[in-house]
Amino acid sequence: MTRDPIALDGGAGEGGGQILRSALSLSAITGRAFSVEGVRPRRPKPGLRPQHREAARAVATLCGAVLEGAEVGSSRIAFAPRRPVTPGTHTFDVGTAGSTPLLFQTVCWPLALAGGPSSLVLRGGTHQDHAPSFHHLALVWAPAVARLGFRFGLELQAAGFYPEGGGEFTARVEPAQAMPALDLRTRGTLVDVEVVSMVCGLGYEVAERQAAEVLRRLRDIGISAEAERVPMPARASRGGHVLVVATFERTRSGHGAVSARERSPEQIADAAAEGLARHLGARGAADPHIADQLVMPAALVAAGLVPRPPGVATDTRYTVSQVTSHLLTNADVVRRFLDVDIEVTGREGEEGEVWVRARGSAGKLVPFPRPDA
């Protein structure tokens, strides 16, 4: 390595595991070593948790990295890649109910740029709070990043809820391909709302209760929808999940909640419906969860890591219904590794706009005009 390692503050911004996950992806892609001091310092259980340790080990396997501090509870971690990532077949096991969708979102980017397809098996938690569920990953996130040239095939083998875990899904990672520049500054008219009420290891009546409540809440805000009740494959886990998918003319948003010991089926249904209501109350094209997830693929395109024909724009622009600390934190980490400019207008908690482009590109971000401005 000819460049000094990048030093990151694990307590910056939202201060969670996203700093580490984004750094791991970008380090494997760019070959830049990094360290994180103060990993997750403000969390109830600070330091690395099993899912963060597995993410570090998984990416280290992909690029032969030298890894220091990858133990549960560690407050510092250092990572130094030794070779480029190549396509392959891998199995990653979190070993707990830790999020496998978050693990996949860490390893998928370097594999997508590796020059060939890869096949993965991921074991652990598939549906949990504070992380995308498998179904959000498959129905909302994957179509969103496909518009930037990143294609993933996902298939659930068994659902895994907290605390049992035991879930599994398989993934196919295709090589990234050139796509037209993405401009999502308007979402268009709401076309359709789909509700999926899922249960794993629970009685079908739980799915019925979830569906009935979310449909009632949607009617209260003037939305008519149909609900699909789906039993999920299970091995050792049990739980419920409600996902509301809103399709607009130009984009899609997803709003979900997962059962927990202290919440009833009606409460998780209410949480999912409330997520859609908040998004509809704003005007951004990207919902808060997708907004921060678009930063990584948009930056990889802007940095020229996805080949494009001469003259094809590499900018990505989109509006967001809420600027979050996750969005701002992710943008900060990406800027440290890639030669890109990422501008975010709007204050945290408010509507905003994101522009991702090659560093030094001409132009200034002027917020997209609103119909009622």
N, C-alpha and C positions, 0 to 999 in steps of 0.2 A: 504494500500500500504506500503510495507516495503522498497522500493527503492525510492530514490529521483526522482522528476519529471525531465524529460529531457528538457533542455533549448535550444531552437533553435533560431538562428538569421535569421529573415525574410528577411534580405537584402543580405544574403550569395548567392554566385553563381549567378544564373539567377534572383534571388530576386522576383519571382512571386508566384502565388498561388499554384504551385506544392509542395512547401515545406509544406504548410498547408495540402494539400490533402493527400500526402504520410504519413505525421505524423498522421493524423486522422485514416487512414486505419490501420497503424501499432500499434497505441495505442489501438484500439479496439481489435486487434488480440492478443497483448501481455499483455494487462492490465496495461501498463506503462503510467502514466500521463505525460503530456508535456505542455510546454508553448512556444509561439512564440512572440518574441519582434520585433517590427518594421515590421509589415506585409506589404509586397509589397511597400517598401518605395520609389522606383524610378519610379513607374507607374504614368501616367498622373492623375489618381484618386487613390492616395495611400490608404492603409488600406483595410478592408474587403469590397467587393462588395456583392450584393445580392446573387450571385451564391456561394460565399465562405461561407457566413452566412448559406445558406441552406445546404451546404455540412456538416458544423459543426453540425447543428441541426439534420441532417439525421443520422449521425454516432452516435451522442449522444443518439438518440432514440434507436438505435440498442443495445447499451451497457449500457444504463441508466447513462450516464456520467454527472458529474457536469461540467457545461460550464460557463465560465466567459469571457466577452468581445465580445460576438457574436452579435455585432451591426454593421450596415453598417457604414463604416468610421473608425472603431476601429483599432488602430495600435498594439494592444496586445490581445492575446487570450490564455486562459488556458483551458485544457481539462483533466478530470480525470475519467476514466471508473469505474463503480461500479459493473458490472456483465458481464459474458461472453455473446457473441452474440449467439442468437438462430435463427433458420430458421423461416421464416414468410412471410406474405403478407404486402407490404407497398406501399404507394403512396407518392411521393415527388414532390413538386411543387416549382420551382425556383421563380415563380411570375413575372419574367421578361424574356428577351431574352437570359439570361445567359445559359451557355452550360449544357445541360442535359447529353451528352456523358461524359464530365468531372466529373459530379456528379456520374454517374454510375461507372466510373473507380475508384471512391473513396469508394463506398459502396460494390462493388462486391467482393473484396478480403476477408474482414471479413465474409461475407455471404457464400462464397465458402468454408470456413473452419468451418462453423457452424454445420456441421454434417447432413444436410438435405437440400432439395430443397427450394428455395424461389421464390416468384413472385413479380415483381415490376411494378409500373406505374410511369413514370417520365415525368414531364411537364415543358416546357420552350422553350429554343432555341435548335434546333436540327442540324442546319447548320449555322456556323459562322466562321469568320476568327480567327486565333490563337487558334484553338481548333479542335479536330477531329470531322468530321461530323458524323451523324448517319451511313451513308453508308460506310465511312472508318472504323468505329467501327465494322460493320457487315461483311464487305467483306475482310478486311485486318487484323485488330487487333484481332478479335475473333478467326480466324483460327490460328494466330500466338501463342496466349497464350494457345490454346487448346493443342498444342504440349508439353506444360509443365503440362498438366493435369487439366486445368481450362476451363470448358465448359459453354457457355452462349448462350441462344436462344434469338434473338432480332427481334422485329417486329415494323415497323413504322406505327403509326396511323395517324399522321398529321405532316407536316414539319413546322418548326418554324425558320424564319430568323430574323435578326436584322433589325429594332428595334421592330417589332410587337410581336415577340415570338409566343406564342400560339401553339407550337408544342407538340407532345406527342409520346412516344414509350413505349412498354411493354418489359419486360425482364424476362427470366427464368434463375435462377442461380442454377446450379447443384453442388453437393458436389465435391470437388477436388478429383482427383484420380491419382494413381501412373502411370507414363509414363516413357519410356526409357530416359536416359540422352540425353540432346539436345546439339549437336555439329553442329553449323552453321558457320564454318569458311570458307566455300566456298558456293556460291549460285548456281553454275552450269550455264548451257547455258540458255539464254532467250528463253522461249518456246512460250509465247503468250502475247499479249497486248490487254486488253479490255478497251474500252472507254464508260463511261456512262455520257450522257449529260442530266441533270435534270432541270426541271422548276417547280415552284410552284406559282400559281396565275398570271402567265405571259403567253403570247401567245406562241404557239408552234414554231413560227418562231425564238424565242430566243433560244430554244433548237437546232434548225437547225443551227443557226449562231455559237453557241458554238461548235457543233460537227464538222462543216466544218473547223473551224479554228484550232481545236486541231488536226484533221487528217492531215491538211496541215503542221502543225509544226512537227508532227511525221514523215511525208514523208521526210521532210528536213533533219532529222537525220537517214534516212534509215529504218524506221519502217513502215510496212503496218499493218493497223488495221481496224476493223469495229467499228462503234459507235452505241450505243443504245440510242434512245431518249425517255426519260421517264417523263411523267407528275406525279408529286408527289401530294398526298392528302394534301389539305390545309383547314384551317379554317379562320384564320384572317391574314395570312402572305403571302408574295410574295418574290421570289428571284430565283436565278439560281445557279447551282452547277455542276462542271465538276470533275470527278474522273477518273484517269488513273490507271489501275491495271496491273502491270507487273508480270507475273508468270514465275519463273525460275525453274530449275530442283529441287531445294531443298528449295525454299522459295518464298515469294510473297512480293511485295512492292506496296505502294499506294501513289499517288501524286494528290492532289486536290486543288481547289480554289473555293471560294464562292463569289457570286456577292455582290457588295457594291454600294452605291450611286454614287461614283466617278469612277467606273470601268465599261467598256463596256463588253458585252458577249465575244468579241474577246480577251480582256485583261485577263479575268479569264481563258479562254482556253489556252492562252499563258503561264500563270503562272503554270498551271497543267502540260503542256508539258515540260516546263523548269525544273520542279522538277524531272521528269523522266530522262531527259537528264543529269542532274547533277549526279544522282545516277548511271547511266550507265557509266559515265566518271570516276567513282571510282570502286573499286573492292570489297567493303564490302558486306556481305550478307544481313545485316539489314540496311534499309534506316534510315535517322536521326529520323523520328517520331516513328518508331517501336523500335529503339535501346534503347531509355530511358524507353519505356513501358515494355520491357522484364526484366528489372532489378527487379521489384517487385515480379513477379511470380517465377523468378529464385531464388531469395533470400529466398522466403517462402519454396521452395523445398529444398534448401541447408541447411536451418535451421531445417529440419526434421519435418516441420509442415504438410507436405503431406506424409502420410504413404507410405513406400516403402519396398519391400521384402529385406531381409538381403543380403548384397553384391552388391546391385544395386547402381551404382554411382549416386550422387546427384549434380554433377558439371554441370554447363551450360557454354558453350563457344560460342562466336559468334563474327564475324568481323562486323565493321560498316563502311559505306561509308563516315560518317562525325561524329567526336566527337563533341557533342554540350554541351552548358552550362546546358541544361536540363538533359542530361545524367549524367554529373558530379554531379550536385546538387542532383538528385534523389539517386545516389549511396551514397552520404554523409549522407543523411537522413536515408536511410535504415541501414547503418552501425551503427547508433546510437541506433537502436531498436533491431537488430537481431545479433546473434553470427555467422556472415558470413564475409568472406573476399571478397571484390569486387575490382578487379584490372582492370584498364583501361589503355591501352597503346595508345600512339598517343596524339598529342596536339590538343587543341580545334580548330575546323575548318578543321582538317585533317582526313585522314583515321585512323582507330584504331581497337582495339580488346578488348573484355570484357570477363573476367573470374569470375564467381560467384561460390563460394564453401564454405563449412563449415569452420568456423574459426579454424586455426591451421592445416588444411590439408596439407600434404606434397606436394611439387611441386612448381615450379616457372613458371610464365607466359613467355613463349618464343613465340614471334609473329609467326603466321603461315607463312611458306615460300610461297613466291609468284612465279608464273611461270617465271616472268621476273626479279627476284631478282638476 
